[in-house]
Amino acid sequence: MSRGLSVVPTAEAHRVTTLELFFDLVFVFALTQVTALMAGDPSGRGVLRGVVLLALLWWAWCSFAWLGNQARADEGAVRAAVVSAMAALFVVALAIPESFDDLGGGVIAPAVVGLCYAVVRFVHLAVYWIAAGDDVGLRRQLARTFLTVALATGLLVTGGFVGPPWQTLLWALALLVDYTGIWLSGVEGWRLNAPVHFAERHGLIVIVALGESIVAVGVGVAGAPLTWAVVVAGLLALTVTVSLWWLYFDVVALVAERVLSGLTGVERARMGRDSYTYLHFPLIVGIVLLALGLKKVLEYVSDTEHHELSDPLTGVPLVALFGGVTLYLAAHVAFRRRNVGTVNVPRLVVAALLVLAVPVAARLPALASLAVLAGLLVGLVAYEAMRYAEARHRVRHEVEQRAR
């Protein structure tokens, strides 16, 4: 095999490479584009379109997370594949504003999304085949996956060319084929060589998504004068984001990584598929919906020409603000249930309280609604830190204790 087509297999101790981090920068740009798309059409239709695009982006990202676990992303053929996928995803991100409503006068943006997405998926499969080497089981798994990808991308490209009203239906069907096809094809042939890399990879993408929610705050006040209301709203938004970071990284991420590392073979691959590939998707969707809500709150408190400070946040932006965090917490509950077999009752309770708080928040000023959300999350973090202090200390210092 020529040096250009060579791959470097990963080992148990493999960690995330800088090229993978660079790849994530394109992903976060795409997330900001999706948030802007939903903010421009804050309706049920706008959110549905945003979630469809998020599902496409997530599946493309996950494909390369698995490939980077099989072989080093910054070496040989895999490096070429990652850079090629970055270019295609960047074009997808550029096309997102016109992904459902082509403006004319240029290329057909929805078709560009479909074609570039197909490039990402087929480049991934081609290089994965090379990285599989003599692994017959993995190559058999990739052959099954090819059929699913071919059908899904065919629907996606067709939808991009035919346009509304069939586009959304065909794209949703493409996602259904892709997501269920991978599930039904099983995990027997997949390999998860480096569990720490895989867990770290998904933790970093959560950081990327949380960072996008902070960017949304800045976009929401762009061009507006700095007032005390803007400062308070910004700090409350940061409090919400930090709370979500804490809820994932303080203990949950550590426990999940150790559970994954303790498994081998098919069971490790199955846990990776369930806990990370599937259950991290609602985490990302929840964060992006939150970003939409935060952006609208900041617009309300900064745009004094069109809004009073007493104006409530209503409709889809309000549901996105509280519903995004609710989805995030529900995904955490499912994540823990899959990893350790228990249910996190406090997070389930707060998720229910957030649902109940929506009609109340609809009568409060937008800034007060954000304060309620921040208060509930800070209360949850404080309760868990005190209630589970011993278990938390044990988990966070387990490595140091073993070293002694």
C-alpha positions as CSV (number, residue, x, y, z in Angstrom):
1,M,0.0,0.0,0.0
2,S,1.3,3.5,-0.9
3,R,2.3,5.8,1.9
4,G,-0.5,8.2,0.9
5,L,-3.1,5.5,1.5
6,S,-1.5,4.2,4.7
7,V,-3.3,4.4,8.1
8,V,-2.0,4.3,11.7
9,P,-4.2,2.1,13.9
10,T,-5.2,3.4,17.3
11,A,-4.4,1.8,20.6
12,E,-6.2,1.7,24.0
13,A,-4.5,4.9,25.2
14,H,-5.1,6.9,22.0
15,R,-6.4,10.5,22.6
16,V,-8.1,13.2,20.6
17,T,-5.9,14.7,17.9
18,T,-5.6,18.4,17.0
19,L,-7.0,17.7,13.5
20,E,-10.2,16.4,15.1
21,L,-10.4,19.6,17.2
22,F,-10.0,21.6,14.0
23,F,-12.8,19.5,12.4
24,D,-15.0,20.5,15.3
25,L,-14.6,24.2,14.4
26,V,-16.4,23.6,11.2
27,F,-19.1,21.8,13.2
28,V,-19.6,24.7,15.5
29,F,-19.9,27.1,12.6
30,A,-22.7,24.9,11.2
31,L,-24.4,25.0,14.7
32,T,-24.4,28.8,14.7
33,Q,-25.9,28.7,11.2
34,V,-28.7,26.3,12.4
35,T,-29.4,28.6,15.4
36,A,-29.6,31.6,13.1
37,L,-31.9,29.7,10.8
38,M,-34.3,28.9,13.6
39,A,-34.1,32.5,15.0
40,G,-35.1,33.8,11.6
41,D,-38.2,31.6,11.6
42,P,-39.1,31.1,15.3
43,S,-42.0,28.8,14.6
44,G,-42.6,25.1,14.8
45,R,-41.7,24.8,11.2
46,G,-38.4,26.6,11.8
47,V,-37.5,24.4,14.7
48,L,-38.4,21.2,12.8
49,R,-36.1,22.3,10.0
50,G,-33.3,23.1,12.4
51,V,-33.6,19.7,14.1
52,V,-33.5,17.9,10.7
53,L,-30.3,19.8,9.9
54,L,-28.8,19.0,13.3
55,A,-29.5,15.4,12.8
56,L,-27.7,15.4,9.5
57,L,-24.7,17.3,11.0
58,W,-24.6,15.0,14.0
59,W,-24.5,11.8,11.9
60,A,-21.7,13.2,9.8
61,W,-19.8,14.1,12.9
62,C,-20.3,10.8,14.6
63,S,-19.1,8.9,11.5
64,F,-15.7,10.5,11.8
65,A,-15.7,10.1,15.6
66,W,-15.8,6.3,14.9
67,L,-13.3,6.5,12.1
68,G,-10.9,8.5,14.3
69,N,-11.1,5.7,16.9
70,Q,-10.2,3.1,14.4
71,A,-7.2,4.9,13.0
72,R,-5.4,8.2,13.8
73,A,-7.2,11.1,12.2
74,D,-4.0,13.1,11.6
75,E,-2.1,10.4,9.6
76,G,-2.2,9.2,6.0
77,A,-5.5,8.5,4.3
78,V,-7.6,9.4,7.3
79,R,-6.1,12.9,7.4
80,A,-7.0,13.4,3.8
81,A,-10.6,12.1,4.5
82,V,-11.0,14.4,7.5
83,V,-9.8,17.5,5.5
84,S,-12.1,16.6,2.6
85,A,-15.1,16.2,5.0
86,M,-14.3,19.5,6.6
87,A,-14.5,21.2,3.2
88,A,-17.8,19.5,2.4
89,L,-19.3,20.3,5.8
90,F,-18.1,23.9,5.5
91,V,-20.0,24.2,2.2
92,V,-23.1,22.6,3.9
93,A,-22.8,25.2,6.7
94,L,-22.6,28.0,4.1
95,A,-25.8,26.7,2.4
96,I,-27.8,26.3,5.7
97,P,-29.5,29.8,5.4
98,E,-31.0,28.7,2.1
99,S,-31.3,25.0,2.9
100,F,-35.1,25.0,2.7
101,D,-35.8,28.3,0.9
102,D,-33.4,28.8,-2.0
103,L,-33.0,32.5,-2.9
104,G,-32.2,31.9,-6.5
105,G,-29.5,33.6,-8.5
106,G,-26.9,31.0,-7.7
107,V,-26.5,27.3,-7.1
108,I,-29.5,25.3,-5.7
109,A,-28.6,25.4,-2.0
110,P,-30.7,22.5,-0.8
111,A,-29.2,20.3,-3.5
112,V,-25.7,21.4,-2.5
113,V,-26.5,20.3,1.1
114,G,-27.5,16.9,-0.1
115,L,-24.6,16.4,-2.5
116,C,-21.9,17.6,0.0
117,Y,-23.4,15.5,2.7
118,A,-23.2,12.5,0.4
119,V,-19.5,13.3,-0.2
120,V,-18.9,13.3,3.6
121,R,-20.5,9.9,4.1
122,F,-19.0,8.1,1.1
123,V,-15.5,9.5,1.8
124,H,-15.9,8.3,5.3
125,L,-16.9,4.8,4.2
126,A,-14.1,4.5,1.6
127,V,-11.4,5.4,4.1
128,Y,-12.9,3.3,6.8
129,W,-12.6,0.4,4.4
130,I,-8.9,1.1,4.1
131,A,-8.6,1.5,7.9
132,A,-10.3,-1.9,8.4
133,G,-7.4,-3.7,6.8
134,D,-7.8,-7.5,7.2
135,D,-10.7,-7.2,9.7
136,V,-13.3,-9.2,7.8
137,G,-16.0,-8.5,10.5
138,L,-15.5,-4.7,10.2
139,R,-15.5,-4.8,6.4
140,R,-18.8,-6.8,6.5
141,Q,-20.3,-4.2,8.8
142,L,-19.2,-1.4,6.4
143,A,-20.7,-3.2,3.5
144,R,-24.1,-3.3,5.3
145,T,-23.7,0.4,6.2
146,F,-23.0,1.3,2.6
147,L,-26.5,0.1,1.6
148,T,-28.1,2.3,4.3
149,V,-26.0,5.3,3.4
150,A,-26.7,4.9,-0.3
151,L,-30.4,4.9,0.2
152,A,-30.4,7.8,2.8
153,T,-28.2,10.0,0.7
154,G,-30.2,9.3,-2.4
155,L,-33.4,10.5,-0.6
156,L,-31.5,13.5,0.6
157,V,-30.1,14.6,-2.8
158,T,-33.5,14.0,-4.4
159,G,-35.2,16.1,-1.7
160,G,-32.7,18.9,-2.3
161,F,-33.5,19.0,-6.0
162,V,-37.3,18.7,-5.8
163,G,-37.6,21.3,-3.1
164,P,-40.7,22.1,-1.0
165,P,-43.2,20.7,-0.1
166,W,-41.5,17.3,-0.6
167,Q,-38.1,18.3,0.6
168,T,-38.7,18.1,4.4
169,L,-40.5,14.8,4.0
170,L,-37.7,13.2,2.0
171,W,-35.0,14.6,4.3
172,A,-36.8,13.3,7.3
173,L,-37.2,9.9,5.6
174,A,-33.5,9.9,4.8
175,L,-32.7,10.4,8.5
176,L,-35.1,7.7,9.5
177,V,-33.4,5.3,7.1
178,D,-29.9,6.3,8.3
179,Y,-30.6,6.2,12.0
180,T,-32.6,3.0,12.1
181,G,-30.4,1.3,9.5
182,I,-27.3,1.7,11.6
183,W,-29.2,0.4,14.6
184,L,-30.7,-2.6,12.9
185,S,-27.4,-3.6,11.3
186,G,-26.0,-4.3,14.8
187,V,-22.6,-3.7,16.4
188,E,-20.9,-7.0,15.9
189,G,-18.5,-5.7,13.3
190,W,-17.7,-2.3,14.8
191,R,-14.5,-1.8,16.9
192,L,-14.0,0.7,19.6
193,N,-10.2,0.5,20.2
194,A,-9.7,3.6,22.4
195,P,-12.6,4.2,24.9
196,V,-10.9,7.3,26.4
197,H,-10.6,8.9,23.0
198,F,-14.3,8.1,22.2
199,A,-15.6,9.6,25.5
200,E,-13.3,12.6,25.3
201,R,-14.3,13.2,21.7
202,H,-18.0,13.4,22.7
203,G,-17.2,15.5,25.7
204,L,-15.4,18.0,23.5
205,I,-18.4,18.3,21.2
206,V,-20.6,19.1,24.2
207,I,-18.1,21.9,25.0
208,V,-18.3,23.1,21.4
209,A,-22.1,23.2,21.6
210,L,-22.1,25.0,24.9
211,G,-19.7,27.5,23.4
212,E,-22.1,28.1,20.6
213,S,-24.8,29.0,23.1
214,I,-22.5,31.7,24.5
215,V,-21.9,33.0,21.0
216,A,-25.7,33.2,20.5
217,V,-25.8,35.5,23.5
218,G,-23.3,37.8,21.9
219,V,-25.2,37.7,18.6
220,G,-28.4,38.6,20.4
221,V,-27.0,41.9,21.6
222,A,-24.9,42.8,18.6
223,G,-25.2,46.5,17.8
224,A,-27.2,47.3,20.9
225,P,-26.0,49.6,23.7
226,L,-24.7,48.0,26.8
227,T,-27.2,48.4,29.6
228,W,-27.6,46.9,33.1
229,A,-30.4,44.7,31.8
230,V,-28.1,43.4,29.1
231,V,-25.3,42.7,31.6
232,V,-27.7,40.9,34.0
233,A,-29.2,38.9,31.1
234,G,-25.7,38.0,29.9
235,L,-24.6,36.8,33.3
236,L,-27.7,34.8,33.8
237,A,-27.2,33.2,30.4
238,L,-23.6,32.3,31.4
239,T,-24.9,30.9,34.7
240,V,-27.2,28.6,32.7
241,T,-24.4,27.5,30.4
242,V,-22.0,26.9,33.3
243,S,-24.6,24.8,35.1
244,L,-25.1,22.6,32.0
245,W,-21.3,22.2,31.8
246,W,-21.2,21.2,35.5
247,L,-24.0,18.7,35.1
248,Y,-22.1,16.8,32.4
249,F,-18.5,17.2,33.3
250,D,-18.3,17.2,37.1
251,V,-19.2,13.5,37.5
252,V,-21.3,12.1,34.6
253,A,-18.6,12.2,31.9
254,L,-16.1,10.6,34.3
255,V,-18.4,7.7,35.2
256,A,-19.4,7.1,31.6
257,E,-15.8,7.0,30.4
258,R,-14.8,4.5,33.1
259,V,-17.8,2.3,32.3
260,L,-16.9,2.3,28.6
261,S,-13.3,1.5,29.4
262,G,-14.3,-1.4,31.6
263,L,-16.1,-3.1,28.7
264,T,-14.5,-5.0,25.8
265,G,-15.5,-6.2,22.3
266,V,-19.1,-6.1,21.2
267,E,-20.3,-4.8,24.6
268,R,-18.0,-1.8,24.4
269,A,-19.1,-1.1,20.8
270,R,-22.8,-1.4,21.8
271,M,-22.3,1.0,24.8
272,G,-20.5,3.4,22.5
273,R,-23.3,3.4,20.0
274,D,-26.1,3.7,22.6
275,S,-24.6,6.1,25.1
276,Y,-22.7,8.3,22.8
277,T,-23.8,8.1,19.1
278,Y,-27.5,8.1,20.0
279,L,-28.0,9.5,23.5
280,H,-25.7,12.5,22.9
281,F,-27.8,13.7,20.0
282,P,-30.6,15.0,22.3
283,L,-28.0,16.6,24.5
284,I,-26.7,18.6,21.4
285,V,-30.3,19.4,20.3
286,G,-31.2,20.6,23.8
287,I,-28.2,23.0,23.9
288,V,-28.9,24.4,20.4
289,L,-32.6,25.0,21.4
290,L,-31.3,26.7,24.5
291,A,-29.1,28.9,22.4
292,L,-32.1,29.9,20.4
293,G,-34.0,30.9,23.6
294,L,-31.0,32.8,25.0
295,K,-30.6,34.7,21.7
296,K,-34.2,35.8,21.8
297,V,-34.0,36.9,25.5
298,L,-31.0,39.0,24.8
299,E,-32.7,40.5,21.8
300,Y,-35.7,41.4,24.0
301,V,-33.7,43.1,26.7
302,S,-31.4,45.0,24.4
303,D,-33.9,46.1,21.7
304,T,-35.7,48.9,23.7
305,E,-37.1,50.3,20.5
306,H,-39.4,47.3,20.0
307,H,-39.6,45.7,23.4
308,E,-40.2,46.9,27.0
309,L,-38.3,45.2,29.8
310,S,-41.6,44.0,31.1
311,D,-42.4,42.1,27.8
312,P,-42.6,38.3,28.3
313,L,-40.9,35.8,26.1
314,T,-43.6,33.8,24.4
315,G,-44.2,31.1,21.8
316,V,-41.5,29.0,20.3
317,P,-38.5,31.0,21.8
318,L,-39.9,30.4,25.3
319,V,-40.5,26.7,24.7
320,A,-36.9,26.5,23.2
321,L,-35.5,28.2,26.3
322,F,-37.1,25.8,28.8
323,G,-37.6,22.9,26.5
324,G,-34.0,22.8,25.5
325,V,-32.8,22.4,29.0
326,T,-35.6,19.9,29.7
327,L,-34.4,17.8,26.8
328,Y,-30.8,18.1,28.0
329,L,-31.7,16.8,31.5
330,A,-33.9,14.0,30.1
331,A,-31.0,12.9,27.9
332,H,-28.7,12.9,31.0
333,V,-31.2,10.6,32.8
334,A,-31.3,8.2,29.8
335,F,-27.5,8.4,29.6
336,R,-27.0,7.4,33.2
337,R,-29.7,4.7,32.9
338,R,-27.8,3.2,30.0
339,N,-24.4,3.4,31.7
340,V,-25.0,2.4,35.3
341,G,-28.6,1.2,35.3
342,T,-30.0,3.8,37.7
343,V,-32.2,6.9,37.4
344,N,-31.1,10.4,38.4
345,V,-34.3,11.5,40.2
346,P,-33.3,15.1,41.0
347,R,-32.6,15.8,37.3
348,L,-35.9,14.1,36.4
349,V,-37.7,16.3,38.9
350,V,-36.1,19.5,37.7
351,A,-37.0,18.5,34.1
352,A,-40.6,18.2,35.1
353,L,-40.5,21.5,36.9
354,L,-39.2,23.2,33.8
355,V,-42.1,21.9,31.8
356,L,-44.5,23.2,34.4
357,A,-42.7,26.5,34.6
358,V,-43.4,27.3,30.9
359,P,-47.0,28.7,31.3
360,V,-45.8,30.7,34.4
361,A,-42.8,32.1,32.6
362,A,-45.1,33.2,29.7
363,R,-46.5,35.8,32.1
364,L,-43.2,37.0,33.4
365,P,-40.8,39.5,31.8
366,A,-38.2,37.7,29.6
367,L,-35.4,38.6,32.0
368,A,-37.4,37.1,34.9
369,S,-38.0,33.9,32.9
370,L,-34.2,33.5,32.4
371,A,-33.7,34.1,36.1
372,V,-36.1,31.3,36.9
373,L,-34.3,28.9,34.6
374,A,-30.9,29.9,36.1
375,G,-32.3,29.5,39.6
376,L,-33.6,26.0,39.0
377,L,-30.3,24.9,37.5
378,V,-28.1,26.4,40.2
379,G,-30.4,24.8,42.8
380,L,-30.0,21.4,41.1
381,V,-26.2,21.7,40.9
382,A,-26.0,22.8,44.6
383,Y,-28.3,20.0,45.7
384,E,-26.4,17.3,43.9
385,A,-23.0,18.7,45.1
386,M,-24.2,18.5,48.8
387,R,-26.4,15.4,48.6
388,Y,-23.9,13.2,46.8
389,A,-20.7,14.9,48.1
390,E,-19.0,11.6,49.2
391,A,-19.8,9.7,46.0
392,R,-18.8,12.8,43.9
393,H,-15.4,13.0,45.8
394,R,-14.9,9.3,45.3
395,V,-15.5,9.4,41.6
396,R,-13.4,12.5,40.9
397,H,-10.4,11.2,42.9
398,E,-10.6,7.6,42.1
399,V,-7.4,7.7,40.0
400,E,-5.4,9.4,42.7
401,Q,-6.7,6.9,45.3
402,R,-5.6,4.0,43.1
403,A,-2.2,5.5,42.7
404,R,-1.7,5.5,46.4
